[in-house]
Amino acid sequence: SLDFLVSLGALDSELKLTPLGQKMSDLPVHPRWAKLLIMGQQKKYTLMACQLASVLTELRQFRRLAFSGHENDVFPAWQEWQKNSSRYSAIGRMTEQLLSIIGSVNENSLQSLD
């Protein structure tokens, strides 16, 4: 929805594409993940951003685990994946794919929002 894109900063209040929105549109992923990946890269956390996007995409795998009553909290799920990455191989593959996507997009276009 347009409200969602405005909330992400991809569109301004007049529903015009923002510089961030243009960069998000360069990535062939859901807008939520695009913003996460761009922000992660800007803060020099590209790998972690790719891992978190992957974990979020597969969060249902972790719901069966008890995370202190926070079954939708991504950080405990990310920690579980870090400890047992072989158990969740799809997340590792997805992380590699996201890193490849980020690498195929001109880094300068993602780094600067000026």
Secondary structure as UniProt FT lines:
FT   HELIX           2..8
FT   TURN            13..14
FT   HELIX           19..25
FT   HELIX           31..42
FT   TURN            43..44
FT   HELIX           46..57
FT   HELIX           59..61
FT   TURN            62..64
FT   TURN            68..69
FT   TURN            71..72
FT   HELIX           74..83
FT   HELIX           85..88
FT   HELIX           89..104
FT   HELIX           107..111
//
